């Protein structure tokens, strides 16, 4: 037992995890890792003059098991004179809302809860029970998903206020420690469900790897340490590069100069793009191929080209910059026009000038896009300028038959995040024209036309 404790102390000292008189919040699930962590920190209480609290987070995914686990954790904390908290999170609801899987939703909410509770109780450290096997499994999982060095560095022993004192201890050592101390723990049967990728790695792949290399867990964990240290060094160069690349920055949008990126070392460029994405949302769901798509956009894309990434992130090529943004696409407001007049559309800084003119004053018939003439007797005021809505259709001039607006936008290659900004002019519930794109055939000028409306688009300066 002393050997085990000393090994944990070595890890704590190596990564400067604890300071004297720290208040530590322990994530306690009742499983072997978290129970071992709580017991170990309790044994180190006097050495570091620690104040220890623990929290059990109910994910609402296993309602039959939760009461027993909470009861077990509470009794353990009472026996150790540790303050115990519980908190419930709605993982399913969050997963549906964010369109992510349950495991990812649980992780996001769990870490947010740890952070909030630690603030509430003034705990400067959050201790989690990840061990060396978790580290090895994470590295393999990320390798199979195509991660770069940042991902292959695995689970950081320390990240901000989060510490992982058991990160260099193997699962067998934890089980041996608990057995010697005759300590019980709860068993989560979801950990043996091989539908999850991590469990497949844990129960199928890792045993096969250990038959080839019995020290695989230790070797992979050590490799992760090396990669992480080298990654930290490279990040210094990335930070310097970003200082030269960045044009503008907000919480949801970053604009980078393209020219310097075209000659930047590919390793630094990939990292810089990952940091840029992380600054406007986060990197969850962003894979290696996404970064490569952005690089192709930078080097070969035309102004206005864009790609769509997970979680609503977009990369847009400008004339001299690349914009990475998670800002929700803007949507046009609804404007009512009671008489012919210019109307300023604030969302896209466009003016739509509507005026009645004589048929004799028409010099040409416009281009059908930014200059349109319609038969004034075929419409009725008030006209409505609005964004698209589900089910919209019209009869495109020159096409001869009905067409869904959605299909028209696709054919015109209008980017998805710009479609809600395109003005639709409507009369009595029917589309008169798609401003800047096409007149509806029903409202065209013909040989019977006596009065005309001119619709002219004055774009933003």
C-alpha positions as a Python dict, from the first residue, in 0.01 Angstrom:
ca = {
    (1, 'X'): (0, 0, 0),
    (2, 'X'): (283, 239, 84),
    (3, 'X'): (433, 174, -258),
    (4, 'X'): (104, 269, -422),
    (5, 'X'): (73, 591, -220),
    (6, 'X'): (432, 685, -299),
    (7, 'X'): (367, 634, -669),
    (8, 'X'): (73, 876, -653),
    (9, 'X'): (283, 1126, -455),
    (10, 'X'): (549, 1108, -727),
    (11, 'X'): (285, 1194, -989),
    (12, 'X'): (149, 1480, -778),
    (13, 'X'): (496, 1625, -728),
    (14, 'X'): (601, 1569, -1089),
    (15, 'X'): (312, 1776, -1224),
    (16, 'X'): (277, 2016, -929),
    (17, 'X'): (-83, 1909, -881),
    (18, 'X'): (-130, 2020, -522),
    (19, 'X'): (-30, 2313, -307),
    (20, 'X'): (-35, 2323, 71),
    (21, 'X'): (-388, 2379, 213),
    (22, 'X'): (-567, 2321, -118),
    (23, 'X'): (-942, 2259, -118),
    (24, 'X'): (-998, 1965, -357),
    (25, 'X'): (-1330, 1865, -511),
    (26, 'X'): (-1324, 1493, -602),
    (27, 'X'): (-1543, 1358, -882),
    (28, 'X'): (-1694, 1050, -715),
    (29, 'X'): (-1898, 799, -916),
    (30, 'X'): (-1865, 506, -676),
    (31, 'X'): (-1653, 314, -928),
    (32, 'X'): (-1308, 173, -839),
    (33, 'X'): (-1106, 463, -983),
    (34, 'X'): (-1292, 744, -807),
    (35, 'X'): (-1314, 550, -480),
    (36, 'X'): (-940, 482, -492),
    (37, 'X'): (-876, 850, -568),
    (38, 'X'): (-1083, 968, -270),
    (39, 'X'): (-915, 721, -33),
    (40, 'X'): (-568, 812, -158),
    (41, 'X'): (-621, 1187, -122),
    (42, 'X'): (-768, 1126, 222),
    (43, 'X'): (-447, 943, 321),
    (44, 'X'): (-250, 1244, 190),
    (45, 'X'): (-471, 1490, 374),
    (46, 'X'): (-223, 1566, 650),
    (47, 'X'): (78, 1574, 416),
    (48, 'X'): (-73, 1855, 210),
    (49, 'X'): (-313, 1992, 472),
    (50, 'X'): (-598, 1926, 231),
    (51, 'X'): (-963, 2008, 262),
    (52, 'X'): (-1156, 1747, 63),
    (53, 'X'): (-1508, 1755, -80),
    (54, 'X'): (-1670, 1509, -322),
    (55, 'X'): (-1949, 1528, -577),
    (56, 'X'): (-2164, 1263, -741),
    (57, 'X'): (-2318, 1368, -1074),
    (58, 'X'): (-2643, 1200, -1178),
    (59, 'X'): (-2657, 1184, -1560),
    (60, 'X'): (-3020, 1059, -1555),
    (61, 'X'): (-2921, 771, -1782),
    (62, 'X'): (-2941, 481, -1533),
    (63, 'X'): (-3233, 563, -1299),
    (64, 'X'): (-3236, 217, -1138),
    (65, 'X'): (-2870, 238, -1031),
    (66, 'X'): (-2847, 602, -919),
    (67, 'X'): (-3003, 576, -568),
    (68, 'X'): (-2773, 287, -473),
    (69, 'X'): (-2465, 469, -602),
    (70, 'X'): (-2554, 791, -422),
    (71, 'X'): (-2615, 600, -98),
    (72, 'X'): (-2279, 421, -134),
    (73, 'X'): (-2089, 746, -207),
    (74, 'X'): (-2258, 931, 79),
    (75, 'X'): (-2171, 658, 328),
    (76, 'X'): (-1809, 649, 206),
    (77, 'X'): (-1781, 1027, 246),
    (78, 'X'): (-1945, 1017, 589),
    (79, 'X'): (-1694, 751, 700),
    (80, 'X'): (-1407, 970, 581),
    (81, 'X'): (-1559, 1294, 713),
    (82, 'X'): (-1570, 1435, 359),
    (83, 'X'): (-1837, 1686, 256),
    (84, 'X'): (-2058, 1523, -8),
    (85, 'X'): (-2257, 1691, -286),
    (86, 'X'): (-2488, 1558, -557),
    (87, 'X'): (-2598, 1726, -877),
    (88, 'X'): (-2829, 1614, -1159),
    (89, 'X'): (-2776, 1687, -1529),
    (90, 'X'): (-3012, 1618, -1820),
    (91, 'X'): (-2780, 1454, -2071),
    (92, 'X'): (-3046, 1334, -2316),
    (93, 'X'): (-3204, 1676, -2348),
    (94, 'X'): (-2866, 1845, -2401),
    (95, 'X'): (-2760, 1582, -2658),
    (96, 'X'): (-3078, 1640, -2861),
    (97, 'X'): (-3043, 2016, -2840),
    (98, 'X'): (-2677, 2018, -2947),
    (99, 'X'): (-2713, 1723, -3189),
    (100, 'X'): (-2428, 1528, -3031),
    (101, 'X'): (-2402, 1177, -2889),
    (102, 'X'): (-2480, 1095, -2526),
    (103, 'X'): (-2118, 1041, -2426),
    (104, 'X'): (-2010, 1379, -2559),
    (105, 'X'): (-2311, 1551, -2401),
    (106, 'X'): (-2237, 1384, -2066),
    (107, 'X'): (-1873, 1492, -2079),
    (108, 'X'): (-1957, 1857, -2155),
    (109, 'X'): (-2221, 1884, -1882),
    (110, 'X'): (-2011, 1692, -1630),
    (111, 'X'): (-1709, 1920, -1666),
    (112, 'X'): (-1931, 2228, -1655),
    (113, 'X'): (-2081, 2098, -1329),
    (114, 'X'): (-1740, 2026, -1176),
    (115, 'X'): (-1633, 2379, -1259),
    (116, 'X'): (-1948, 2545, -1124),
    (117, 'X'): (-1958, 2348, -798),
    (118, 'X'): (-1586, 2410, -740),
    (119, 'X'): (-1654, 2782, -774),
    (120, 'X'): (-1954, 2763, -541),
    (121, 'X'): (-1761, 2586, -263),
    (122, 'X'): (-1432, 2771, -331),
    (123, 'X'): (-1239, 2456, -424),
    (124, 'X'): (-922, 2545, -614),
    (125, 'X'): (-867, 2195, -753),
    (126, 'X'): (-1090, 1932, -915),
    (127, 'X'): (-951, 1578, -885),
    (128, 'X'): (-1062, 1313, -1135),
    (129, 'X'): (-986, 941, -1133),
    (130, 'X'): (-841, 883, -1481),
    (131, 'X'): (-568, 619, -1473),
    (132, 'X'): (-289, 494, -1701),
    (133, 'X'): (-522, 249, -1878),
    (134, 'X'): (-766, 532, -1952),
    (135, 'X'): (-471, 722, -2095),
    (136, 'X'): (-365, 434, -2323),
    (137, 'X'): (-722, 374, -2440),
    (138, 'X'): (-767, 743, -2518),
    (139, 'X'): (-450, 756, -2727),
    (140, 'X'): (-555, 450, -2929),
    (141, 'X'): (-909, 581, -2974),
    (142, 'X'): (-782, 915, -3103),
    (143, 'X'): (-528, 741, -3326),
    (144, 'X'): (-808, 539, -3487),
    (145, 'X'): (-1011, 857, -3537),
    (146, 'X'): (-723, 1031, -3711),
    (147, 'X'): (-600, 1273, -3444),
    (148, 'X'): (-282, 1475, -3475),
    (149, 'X'): (-17, 1529, -3205),
    (150, 'X'): (-249, 1742, -2992),
    (151, 'X'): (-492, 1452, -2965),
    (152, 'X'): (-227, 1182, -2934),
    (153, 'X'): (-92, 1360, -2626),
    (154, 'X'): (-385, 1196, -2451),
    (155, 'X'): (-539, 1310, -2124),
    (156, 'X'): (-338, 1594, -1963),
    (157, 'X'): (-239, 1521, -1603),
    (158, 'X'): (-315, 1885, -1520),
    (159, 'X'): (-543, 2121, -1709),
    (160, 'X'): (-626, 2451, -1541),
    (161, 'X'): (-775, 2348, -1204),
    (162, 'X'): (-830, 1981, -1300),
    (163, 'X'): (-579, 1730, -1164),
    (164, 'X'): (-549, 1354, -1223),
    (165, 'X'): (-333, 1202, -948),
    (166, 'X'): (-389, 842, -1070),
    (167, 'X'): (-289, 908, -1433),
    (168, 'X'): (32, 704, -1400),
    (169, 'X'): (-129, 419, -1204),
    (170, 'X'): (-261, 114, -1391),
    (171, 'X'): (-608, -29, -1334),
    (172, 'X'): (-469, -353, -1189),
    (173, 'X'): (-279, -151, -927),
    (174, 'X'): (-598, 31, -831),
    (175, 'X'): (-789, -296, -792),
    (176, 'X'): (-505, -441, -584),
    (177, 'X'): (-503, -132, -361),
    (178, 'X'): (-877, -161, -299),
    (179, 'X'): (-857, -535, -233),
    (180, 'X'): (-576, -494, 21),
    (181, 'X'): (-773, -224, 198),
    (182, 'X'): (-1093, -435, 177),
    (183, 'X'): (-1280, -146, 18),
    (184, 'X'): (-1594, -209, -187),
    (185, 'X'): (-1701, -11, -490),
    (186, 'X'): (-1995, 11, -730),
    (187, 'X'): (-1991, -149, -1074),
    (188, 'X'): (-2125, 40, -1376),
    (189, 'X'): (-2245, -219, -1630),
    (190, 'X'): (-2238, 41, -1909),
    (191, 'X'): (-1859, 7, -1894),
    (192, 'X'): (-1883, -340, -2048),
    (193, 'X'): (-2119, -240, -2329),
    (194, 'X'): (-1905, -288, -2640),
    (195, 'X'): (-2133, -72, -2852),
    (196, 'X'): (-1915, 217, -2731),
    (197, 'X'): (-1581, 261, -2905),
    (198, 'X'): (-1388, 306, -2580),
    (199, 'X'): (-1527, -19, -2440),
    (200, 'X'): (-1434, -204, -2759),
    (201, 'X'): (-1078, -79, -2716),
    (202, 'X'): (-1080, -164, -2344),
    (203, 'X'): (-1225, -515, -2365),
    (204, 'X'): (-1121, -634, -2712),
    (205, 'X'): (-824, -441, -2848),
    (206, 'X'): (-615, -374, -2536),
    (207, 'X'): (-610, -740, -2418),
    (208, 'X'): (-485, -841, -2766),
    (209, 'X'): (-218, -568, -2759),
    (210, 'X'): (-104, -674, -2410),
    (211, 'X'): (-54, -1030, -2534),
    (212, 'X'): (200, -888, -2778),
    (213, 'X'): (343, -631, -2536),
    (214, 'X'): (259, -684, -2166),
    (215, 'X'): (391, -335, -2085),
    (216, 'X'): (167, -172, -2348),
    (217, 'X'): (-21, 52, -2103),
    (218, 'X'): (299, 195, -1959),
    (219, 'X'): (462, 234, -2302),
    (220, 'X'): (162, 407, -2462),
    (221, 'X'): (119, 637, -2162),
    (222, 'X'): (487, 732, -2175),
    (223, 'X'): (461, 799, -2548),
    (224, 'X'): (162, 1025, -2479),
    (225, 'X'): (377, 1218, -2227),
    (226, 'X'): (649, 1271, -2488),
    (227, 'X'): (403, 1380, -2756),
    (228, 'X'): (231, 1617, -2513),
    (229, 'X'): (561, 1780, -2412),
    (230, 'X'): (667, 1825, -2775),
    (231, 'X'): (320, 1952, -2854),
    (232, 'X'): (357, 2221, -2587),
    (233, 'X'): (683, 2330, -2746),
    (234, 'X'): (528, 2350, -3095),
    (235, 'X'): (239, 2552, -2955),
    (236, 'X'): (481, 2833, -2874),
    (237, 'X'): (559, 2861, -3247),
    (238, 'X'): (187, 2843, -3326),
    (239, 'X'): (114, 3133, -3091),
    (240, 'X'): (381, 3343, -3261),
    (241, 'X'): (242, 3254, -3604),
    (242, 'X'): (-114, 3347, -3505),
    (243, 'X'): (4, 3691, -3395),
    (244, 'X'): (112, 3752, -3756),
    (245, 'X'): (-192, 3587, -3917),
    (246, 'X'): (-476, 3740, -3720),
    (247, 'X'): (-663, 4032, -3874),
    (248, 'X'): (-972, 4059, -3651),
    (249, 'X'): (-1111, 3858, -3363),
    (250, 'X'): (-1433, 3831, -3163),
    (251, 'X'): (-1567, 3554, -2941),
    (252, 'X'): (-1742, 3390, -3238),
    (253, 'X'): (-1538, 3502, -3536),
    (254, 'X'): (-1172, 3513, -3631),
    (255, 'X'): (-1029, 3654, -3954),
    (256, 'X'): (-686, 3540, -4073),
    (257, 'X'): (-467, 3671, -4357),
    (258, 'X'): (-438, 3416, -4638),
    (259, 'X'): (-105, 3507, -4797),
    (260, 'X'): (115, 3423, -4495),
    (261, 'X'): (-73, 3094, -4449),
    (262, 'X'): (2, 2981, -4805),
    (263, 'X'): (374, 2963, -4727),
    (264, 'X'): (349, 2865, -4359),
    (265, 'X'): (493, 2530, -4253),
    (266, 'X'): (209, 2277, -4279),
    (267, 'X'): (257, 2155, -3920),
    (268, 'X'): (223, 2507, -3780),
    (269, 'X'): (-65, 2587, -4018),
    (270, 'X'): (-272, 2289, -3905),
    (271, 'X'): (-217, 2381, -3542),
    (272, 'X'): (-296, 2748, -3602),
    (273, 'X'): (-627, 2655, -3766),
    (274, 'X'): (-717, 2428, -3476),
    (275, 'X'): (-648, 2709, -3228),
    (276, 'X'): (-856, 2947, -3441),
    (277, 'X'): (-1150, 2705, -3448),
    (278, 'X'): (-1121, 2642, -3075),
    (279, 'X'): (-1138, 3017, -3013),
    (280, 'X'): (-1479, 3052, -3181),
    (281, 'X'): (-1646, 2733, -3052),
    (282, 'X'): (-1449, 2423, -2954),
    (283, 'X'): (-1266, 2139, -3124),
    (284, 'X'): (-1509, 1859, -3043),
    (285, 'X'): (-1613, 1696, -3368),
    (286, 'X'): (-1332, 1862, -3565),
    (287, 'X'): (-1121, 1596, -3735),
    (288, 'X'): (-804, 1595, -3942),
    (289, 'X'): (-995, 1597, -4272),
    (290, 'X'): (-1179, 1915, -4166),
    (291, 'X'): (-848, 2095, -4120),
    (292, 'X'): (-730, 1971, -4460),
    (293, 'X'): (-1051, 2103, -4621),
    (294, 'X'): (-980, 2448, -4476),
    (295, 'X'): (-623, 2437, -4608),
    (296, 'X'): (-754, 2350, -4957),
    (297, 'X'): (-1000, 2640, -4926),
    (298, 'X'): (-713, 2876, -4835),
    (299, 'X'): (-490, 2765, -5121),
    (300, 'X'): (-741, 2692, -5401),
    (301, 'X'): (-1072, 2852, -5302),
    (302, 'X'): (-1225, 3156, -5469),
    (303, 'X'): (-1361, 3455, -5274),
    (304, 'X'): (-1701, 3357, -5139),
    (305, 'X'): (-1625, 2984, -5127),
    (306, 'X'): (-1695, 2824, -4792),
    (307, 'X'): (-1710, 2493, -4607),
    (308, 'X'): (-1940, 2385, -4329),
    (309, 'X'): (-1791, 2221, -4020),
    (310, 'X'): (-1957, 2051, -3721),
    (311, 'X'): (-2150, 2257, -3463),
    (312, 'X'): (-2238, 2537, -3702),
    (313, 'X'): (-1877, 2644, -3765),
    (314, 'X'): (-1806, 2786, -4111),
    (315, 'X'): (-1486, 2873, -4293),
    (316, 'X'): (-1534, 3144, -4559),
    (317, 'X'): (-1275, 3255, -4812),
    (318, 'X'): (-1251, 3631, -4859),
    (319, 'X'): (-1038, 3826, -5104),
    (320, 'X'): (-735, 3829, -4876),
    (321, 'X'): (-856, 3654, -4562),
    (322, 'X'): (-1014, 3336, -4435),
    (323, 'X'): (-1298, 3381, -4186),
    (324, 'X'): (-1373, 3112, -3929),
    (325, 'X'): (-1699, 3177, -3751),
    (326, 'X'): (-1962, 3014, -3533),
    (327, 'X'): (-2196, 3315, -3555),
    (328, 'X'): (-2551, 3209, -3642),
    (329, 'X'): (-2642, 3308, -3998),
    (330, 'X'): (-2837, 3635, -4009),
    (331, 'X'): (-3202, 3640, -4111),
    (332, 'X'): (-3385, 3916, -4295),
    (333, 'X'): (-3665, 4098, -4110),
    (334, 'X'): (-4010, 4147, -4263),
    (335, 'X'): (-4078, 4482, -4430),
    (336, 'X'): (-4418, 4610, -4550),
    (337, 'X'): (-4430, 4850, -4845),
    (338, 'X'): (-4755, 5043, -4877),
    (339, 'X'): (-4646, 5268, -5166),
    (340, 'X'): (-4359, 5256, -5417),
    (341, 'X'): (-4045, 5383, -5240),
    (342, 'X'): (-3684, 5289, -5153),
    (343, 'X'): (-3655, 5041, -4865),
    (344, 'X'): (-3331, 4994, -4672),
    (345, 'X'): (-3275, 4636, -4554),
    (346, 'X'): (-3053, 4673, -4249),
    (347, 'X'): (-2961, 4302, -4217),
    (348, 'X'): (-2772, 4298, -4547),
    (349, 'X'): (-2716, 4675, -4590),
    (350, 'X'): (-2903, 4666, -4919),
    (351, 'X'): (-3153, 4918, -5057),
    (352, 'X'): (-3442, 4797, -5273),
    (353, 'X'): (-3572, 5095, -5471),
    (354, 'X'): (-3930, 5039, -5590),
    (355, 'X'): (-4088, 5303, -5811),
    (356, 'X'): (-4361, 5327, -6073),
    (357, 'X'): (-4252, 5432, -6421),
    (358, 'X'): (-4413, 5470, -6759),
    (359, 'X'): (-4377, 5190, -7009),
    (360, 'X'): (-4230, 5448, -7249),
    (361, 'X'): (-3948, 5526, -7001),
    (362, 'X'): (-3806, 5176, -7005),
    (363, 'X'): (-3470, 5189, -7184),
    (364, 'X'): (-3412, 4814, -7159),
    (365, 'X'): (-3575, 4531, -6974),
    (366, 'X'): (-3311, 4501, -6703),
    (367, 'X'): (-3106, 4197, -6625),
    (368, 'X'): (-3382, 4021, -6432),
    (369, 'X'): (-3164, 4031, -6121),
    (370, 'X'): (-3055, 4370, -5990),
    (371, 'X'): (-3289, 4557, -6224),
    (372, 'X'): (-3637, 4413, -6270),
    (373, 'X'): (-3952, 4547, -6435),
    (374, 'X'): (-4292, 4406, -6345),
    (375, 'X'): (-4645, 4473, -6459),
    (376, 'X'): (-4788, 4708, -6193),
    (377, 'X'): (-5144, 4595, -6263),
    (378, 'X'): (-5057, 4236, -6174),
    (379, 'X'): (-4960, 4317, -5813),
    (380, 'X'): (-5145, 4472, -5523),
    (381, 'X'): (-5005, 4683, -5239),
    (382, 'X'): (-4897, 4639, -4970),
    (383, 'X'): (-4597, 4442, -5091),
    (384, 'X'): (-4403, 4237, -4838),
    (385, 'X'): (-4027, 4193, -4835),
    (386, 'X'): (-3939, 3888, -4628),
    (387, 'X'): (-3690, 3601, -4593),
    (388, 'X'): (-3760, 3256, -4732),
    (389, 'X'): (-3997, 3022, -4553),
    (390, 'X'): (-4064, 2651, -4571),
    (391, 'X'): (-4273, 2548, -4869),
    (392, 'X'): (-4191, 2855, -5082),
    (393, 'X'): (-4225, 2813, -5458),
    (394, 'X'): (-4244, 3040, -5759),
    (395, 'X'): (-4243, 3034, -6140),
    (396, 'X'): (-3893, 3146, -6246),
    (397, 'X'): (-3893, 3378, -6548),
    (398, 'X'): (-3784, 3186, -6858),
    (399, 'X'): (-3824, 2848, -6684),
    (400, 'X'): (-4189, 2798, -6765),
    (401, 'X'): (-4300, 2591, -6467),
    (402, 'X'): (-4332, 2588, -6090),
    (403, 'X'): (-4015, 2541, -5884),
    (404, 'X'): (-3942, 2506, -5515),
    (405, 'X'): (-3739, 2797, -5381),
    (406, 'X'): (-3507, 2554, -5201),
    (407, 'X'): (-3424, 2384, -5533),
    (408, 'X'): (-3369, 2722, -5697),
    (409, 'X'): (-3119, 2821, -5427),
    (410, 'X'): (-2934, 2492, -5470),
    (411, 'X'): (-2918, 2533, -5848),
    (412, 'X'): (-2791, 2889, -5808),
    (413, 'X'): (-2523, 2762, -5566),
    (414, 'X'): (-2627, 3012, -5301),
    (415, 'X'): (-2445, 2929, -4974),
    (416, 'X'): (-2676, 2793, -4704),
    (417, 'X'): (-2579, 3058, -4451),
    (418, 'X'): (-2673, 3338, -4696),
    (419, 'X'): (-3018, 3213, -4798),
    (420, 'X'): (-3207, 3371, -4508),
    (421, 'X'): (-3070, 3713, -4610),
    (422, 'X'): (-3204, 3704, -4966),
    (423, 'X'): (-3510, 3931, -4997),
    (424, 'X'): (-3831, 3779, -5130),
    (425, 'X'): (-4092, 4029, -5259),
    (426, 'X'): (-4446, 3900, -5213),
    (427, 'X'): (-4787, 4026, -5328),
    (428, 'X'): (-5105, 3874, -5186),
    (429, 'X'): (-4913, 3569, -5068),
    (430, 'X'): (-4740, 3503, -5401),
    (431, 'X'): (-4370, 3553, -5475),
    (432, 'X'): (-4316, 3838, -5721),
    (433, 'X'): (-3939, 3809, -5741),
    (434, 'X'): (-3627, 3684, -5568),
    (435, 'X'): (-3441, 4012, -5528),
    (436, 'X'): (-3107, 4001, -5705),
    (437, 'X'): (-3180, 3666, -5871),
    (438, 'X'): (-3504, 3611, -6065),
    (439, 'X'): (-3845, 3754, -6153),
    (440, 'X'): (-4155, 3538, -6124),
    (441, 'X'): (-4291, 3469, -6473),
    (442, 'X'): (-4647, 3561, -6367),
    (443, 'X'): (-4551, 3926, -6314),
    (444, 'X'): (-4349, 3993, -6629),
    (445, 'X'): (-4422, 4277, -6867),
    (446, 'X'): (-4618, 4175, -7177),
    (447, 'X'): (-4790, 4347, -7470),
    (448, 'X'): (-5087, 4437, -7247),
    (449, 'X'): (-4876, 4619, -6988),
    (450, 'X'): (-4959, 4987, -6938),
    (451, 'X'): (-4803, 5055, -6595),
    (452, 'X'): (-4464, 4935, -6471),
    (453, 'X'): (-4287, 4896, -6140),
    (454, 'X'): (-3911, 4918, -6148),
    (455, 'X'): (-3730, 4721, -5876),
    (456, 'X'): (-3366, 4822, -5850),
    (457, 'X'): (-3113, 4677, -5610),
    (458, 'X'): (-2863, 4924, -5466),
    (459, 'X'): (-2601, 4706, -5296),
    (460, 'X'): (-2411, 4792, -4982),
    (461, 'X'): (-2108, 5009, -5038),
}
